[in-house]
């Protein structure tokens, strides 16, 4: 194709326009094209760890929200310490299932509506009906969280209802989850059934895969059912009133709790960094469980979350957390930012997109009139200006456009082979007076 011809330049520009329109209408059906367009928009105002970008496929709206601190967000925790019971308030030490049932009922009578248990609710002897009574007391609360230890074994164990209730399904998980630890059974059988709708269980220990130093495991995969949260993650969810159905996981990036809840940074293994302890996140002085049981009943609104922890020579070994890890777990509930109020960008109307594609076709037509070296330079500069054009559009009009369409049109106009002008060789005319060629043997 000779490029000195006006019709050939017009044909190339038309072809570029057609490819741009095709990408505009059908390019979003390819995941990598859609992700490329969103990444271009994200780069316009991206500040790692400081902003959250949201895309609504139904409306095409992109929202950019800053991440702000959560120092005053969420419920607080009140530690309730179970001691070795020197005054023999409990039935036994360590406490039995009946002791925990009495303690939970007392907490409920004092106005507590949320509870987290950080001691293992397993006993050497099966508590039988006493365990059923403990289940009924857990059901009194608006939310109750208890710990379980999990591991990976040759066969899959049964999934307790309280753990099944916390599973985050694959539809809420994005990215590569292969490095997140895989589990399929409990380390010890649970004496609790957790039938109540607001009783949740999280793992406090992965026997086959402990977290790295300075890290806290937030997630584990339960075979092909989805991901289960750790006790720390459940505590954060409880503090911010977030249910498992409201959790979104982006593997290797972050866990998002609801629309306005914390954004928890995680690595590819589902772990987060251990928080530092300061005066602002150090928990308040604890209450003694035996003293609480003997106190007069009271119902006061806006009680914090009661968090039951053991302390003593005999009761201490029943803890799922040691004291330092408990303080870190409480600190985590306030350690992560939440999305604030931000800006939104509507998708550019169709007529605007077509105008831009037509402009690109005109640019292709004009660039093809230049010499080959200038054409390459012109196409490269035009391609480099597509991102600034997108940024200016977002800033001035609060609209955005998928730049894959104009880039595809420009690329087609650029890569169609260049051809040089070549003079056509002409056969010389025959002249009778010219000497005949001599043929030598």
Phi, psi and omega in degrees: 000123179275127186272357175280355179271130180297323181293325178291321177296320178295322178295318179295317179297320178294319178297318179297318178298318180296319178294319178299317179295320179297316178294324180299317185273331187236354182295328182293346178288342176267126185299318184292328177292316180297317179294325177296315180296318180292323178295324178295318178294318182297325181291343181295321183228024187285133172224101187308128179078001183239347182222154176237128179255131180235136179239128179256105183299330183292316183257345183075013182274138176247126179250139177239113185240132177288152177264126184240160183293157184243035185300331182246010184264151175081167179283155176264171181244145174239115180288136175240112189266125173266115182262188177286003173059065181294335182267006175058045176285321181277166178292321182210170177222117002299161184297148176270179176299324178295320178299316179295322179298317178296317180297316181295320178295321178296317177300318179295320179293334178274004174101003178281133181242358178223137183218143173234128179255123180252015173251151182284126181267059176230142181230156180296322177256140180296120183287349176060237183297333179296324176295322176297321177295323177294321175301319180294326179287324175297327181291346179291335189272154176292329172208136178225132183238131179228157184265151173220149174260137184234163180204179177248124181231175181292337179227152182278130179273174179288148183259111180300149182300322182292336175272322176300326181293336183266354185298134175263112187290166182299333180295342180255011183243132180234148178092187184272114183258012188293335181273349177290133184306139180258128178230161180209010179197163175277145177294318176233144177296142182271137175276352181261144176264326178060044183288335184295145187295336185253019175258122183236149178236140175229155181279140175253351183201132172254104188301322185271355185202079179290155181289161178288162180298135180078009181234156177234125179289129179253336188220153170214147178268132176256096183044235182255016184272338184135205181245145176251144181273158173281170178297323177298316180295320177297324178295320177295317179298319180295319181296330183252013176055049180247131179267159178303329179292348181256007183264135175239133182244127171247099188304134180079358182236288184199164170249128180251125182260098179071189181281325184240011182274182184298154173250111186259116179289133179225160173265188183292344179266005181076025181250153176238166182283141176295129183283155173276146181263126179233178179295332183287333182244011174285130185294159179288165180303144185281163171259145177274126184300318183292326178289324181296323182294325184272354179285159177295139181293141177211151178236109181240135182290160175058042174288147175289179177281125177281126181240112186273127183220147182261147180210113181155166182295320182269323184275332184306318180298348179277355182291141168277333178242147164275175186297321181293317180292326177297315178298321178295319179298319178294321179296327180298331182294344179237010187271347189245148180283162176237155179291133175262193177284135182222202181251160178229150182232123178278154176292137180300137179301158184301318182297325178294320178296319180293324177297316180296318179294324178294320177298320178297319178298321177296319178298318178300316180299315183289321180295331182287352176275351184273172174290167187299315180297317179292328177297312179301316180296318180294316179295320180296317180294320179296318178296322180292336182276354182294321178293312175303326177296318178296316180298318180296320179297317180294324182284320187271324187244356183058031176239160176222159179221145175290114185281358178297326182292306178296327177294321178296318178297316180295320181295319178297317178295335183276319191271351176300131190306137174277144177230144180270157171287130179231133178286137181276127180291136183245135178290132179293146179286150182277131178239120183300333183282346179293141179294142180286147178293142181267126179258116181263143179289000000 
